[in-house]
């Protein structure tokens, strides 16, 4: 019986050691699993950030290409024949004035100046008469024109009896100096 007790005692000690090792091993495995999950989550975040960065870079590249196209188009626009362009501008302005019931007596333009940047400006003056509403619509349509025009002066005088406005509209258009023949 003594041998049986010793065997039983050794078995209890062995099982106690085994249980102790098991209790140490399980938290280590859980910690390792948590560490792996954390690394996987970090990697997922890194991949997500990289994907967003790639999308942002693609958007920037697309805007750059679009701007390059616009710059080339604008540069070509500035290189056009100013006198032909001014003739077209005059015709378009006259059509817009008629469309909006404005009286336009004439379209005057003259070469104004050449800048250091190599652009020559032409001043365009329009004497108009009509209602405020018609003039406002005229300006909105004028902004939609393909011609590059910069309004630099508007002077308005009104007639209280008729409700009509007399308007002097001063604009500038720009061309490359090489395109201007004197």
C-alpha positions as CSV (number, residue, x, y, z in Angstrom):
1,X,0.0,0.0,0.0
2,X,2.9,2.2,0.6
3,X,3.9,2.0,-3.0
4,X,0.4,2.9,-4.0
5,X,0.4,6.0,-1.8
6,X,3.8,7.0,-3.3
7,X,2.4,6.5,-6.8
8,X,-0.6,8.5,-5.9
9,X,1.4,11.2,-4.3
10,X,3.7,11.3,-7.4
11,X,0.7,11.5,-9.6
12,X,-0.8,14.4,-7.6
13,X,2.6,16.2,-7.8
14,X,2.9,15.5,-11.5
15,X,-0.7,16.7,-12.1
16,X,0.0,19.8,-10.0
17,X,3.1,20.6,-12.0
18,X,1.2,20.0,-15.2
19,X,-1.7,22.2,-14.0
20,X,0.8,25.0,-13.1
21,X,2.5,24.8,-16.5
22,X,-1.0,24.8,-18.1
23,X,-1.9,28.0,-16.2
24,X,1.3,29.7,-17.3
25,X,1.0,28.5,-20.9
26,X,-2.6,29.7,-21.5
27,X,-2.1,33.4,-20.6
28,X,1.0,33.3,-22.8
29,X,-1.0,31.9,-25.7
30,X,-3.7,34.5,-25.1
31,X,-1.2,37.3,-25.0
32,X,0.4,36.0,-28.2
33,X,-3.0,35.9,-29.9
34,X,-3.8,39.4,-28.8
35,X,-0.4,40.6,-30.0
36,X,-1.0,39.0,-33.4
37,X,-4.5,40.5,-33.6
38,X,-3.1,43.9,-32.7
39,X,-0.4,43.6,-35.4
40,X,-3.0,42.6,-38.0
41,X,-5.1,45.6,-37.0
42,X,-2.1,47.9,-37.3
43,X,-1.3,46.5,-40.7
44,X,-4.9,46.9,-41.8
45,X,-4.8,50.5,-40.7
46,X,-1.5,51.1,-42.6
47,X,-2.9,49.5,-45.7
48,X,-6.1,51.7,-45.4
49,X,-3.9,54.8,-45.0
50,X,-1.8,53.9,-48.0
51,X,-5.0,53.3,-50.1
52,X,-6.2,56.8,-49.1
53,X,-2.9,58.3,-49.9
54,X,-2.9,56.7,-53.3
55,X,-6.4,58.0,-54.0
56,X,-5.4,61.5,-52.8
57,X,-2.3,61.4,-55.0
58,X,-4.5,60.3,-58.0
59,X,-6.9,63.2,-57.3
60,X,-4.0,65.7,-57.2
61,X,-2.6,64.2,-60.5
62,X,-6.0,64.5,-62.1
63,X,-6.3,68.2,-61.0
64,X,-2.8,68.9,-62.3
65,X,-3.6,67.4,-65.7
66,X,-6.8,69.4,-65.8
67,X,-5.0,72.6,-64.9
68,X,-2.3,71.9,-67.5
69,X,-5.0,71.5,-70.1
70,X,-6.7,74.7,-69.0
71,X,-3.4,76.6,-69.0
72,X,-2.6,75.4,-72.5
73,X,-6.0,76.4,-73.7
74,X,-5.8,79.8,-72.0
75,X,-2.3,80.3,-73.5
76,X,-3.6,79.5,-76.9
77,X,-6.5,81.8,-76.3
78,X,-4.1,84.7,-75.5
79,X,-2.2,84.0,-78.7
80,X,-5.2,84.5,-80.9
81,X,-5.5,87.5,-83.4
82,X,-6.7,90.4,-81.2
83,X,-8.4,92.2,-84.0
84,X,-10.4,89.2,-85.1
85,X,-11.2,88.4,-81.5
86,X,-12.3,92.0,-80.8
87,X,-14.6,91.8,-83.9
88,X,-16.1,88.6,-82.5
89,X,-16.4,90.1,-79.0
90,X,-18.2,93.2,-80.5
91,X,-20.6,90.9,-82.4
92,X,-21.4,88.8,-79.3
93,X,-21.9,91.9,-77.2
94,X,-24.3,93.4,-79.7
95,X,-26.3,90.1,-79.8
96,X,-26.4,89.9,-76.0
97,X,-27.5,93.6,-75.8
98,X,-30.4,92.9,-78.3
99,X,-31.3,89.7,-76.4
100,X,-31.6,91.6,-73.1
101,X,-33.4,94.7,-74.6
102,X,-30.5,97.0,-74.0
103,X,-29.7,99.9,-76.3
104,X,-26.0,99.7,-77.4
105,X,-24.9,102.7,-79.5
106,X,-21.4,101.4,-80.2
107,X,-18.6,99.2,-79.0
108,X,-15.4,101.1,-78.7
109,X,-12.0,99.4,-78.2
110,X,-8.5,100.6,-78.2
111,X,-5.0,99.2,-77.4
112,X,-4.3,100.2,-73.8
113,X,-0.9,98.9,-72.7
114,X,1.7,96.1,-72.9
115,X,2.7,94.6,-69.6
116,X,6.1,93.3,-68.4
117,X,4.6,89.8,-68.7
118,X,4.3,90.2,-72.5
119,X,0.5,90.7,-72.5
120,X,-1.1,93.5,-74.4
121,X,-4.4,94.8,-73.2
122,X,-7.3,96.3,-75.1
123,X,-9.9,98.5,-73.4
124,X,-13.5,98.0,-74.5
125,X,-16.1,100.6,-73.7
126,X,-19.8,100.0,-74.0
127,X,-22.5,102.7,-73.5
128,X,-25.7,100.8,-72.7
129,X,-29.2,101.9,-71.7
130,X,-31.9,99.8,-70.2
131,X,-33.4,98.4,-67.1
132,X,-31.4,97.1,-64.1
133,X,-32.9,93.6,-64.6
134,X,-31.9,93.5,-68.3
135,X,-28.4,94.8,-67.5
136,X,-28.0,92.2,-64.8
137,X,-29.0,89.4,-67.1
138,X,-26.7,90.8,-69.8
139,X,-23.7,90.7,-67.3
140,X,-24.6,87.1,-66.3
141,X,-24.6,86.0,-70.0
142,X,-21.4,88.0,-70.7
143,X,-19.6,86.1,-68.0
144,X,-20.5,82.8,-69.8
145,X,-18.9,83.9,-73.1
146,X,-15.7,82.2,-74.1
147,X,-13.9,85.5,-74.6
148,X,-11.6,86.5,-71.8
149,X,-13.0,89.8,-70.6
150,X,-12.3,91.6,-67.3
151,X,-14.7,94.2,-66.2
152,X,-12.9,97.1,-64.6
153,X,-15.4,99.9,-64.5
154,X,-19.1,100.4,-64.4
155,X,-20.7,103.8,-64.1
156,X,-24.5,104.1,-63.8
157,X,-26.8,107.0,-64.1
158,X,-30.6,106.6,-63.8
159,X,-33.7,108.4,-65.0
160,X,-36.3,108.5,-62.2
161,X,-39.2,109.1,-64.6
162,X,-38.5,106.2,-67.1
163,X,-36.7,103.9,-64.7
164,X,-34.0,103.3,-67.3
165,X,-30.3,103.3,-66.6
166,X,-27.5,104.8,-68.6
167,X,-24.5,102.5,-68.1
168,X,-20.9,102.8,-69.2
169,X,-19.2,99.4,-69.0
170,X,-15.4,99.3,-69.2
171,X,-13.7,96.0,-69.9
172,X,-10.3,94.7,-70.8
173,X,-9.2,91.8,-73.0
174,X,-5.7,90.5,-73.1
175,X,-3.5,89.0,-75.9
176,X,0.1,87.9,-76.2
177,X,2.2,90.8,-77.4
178,X,3.5,88.7,-80.4
179,X,-0.1,88.4,-81.7
180,X,-0.7,92.1,-81.8
181,X,0.2,93.7,-85.1
182,X,0.4,97.5,-85.1
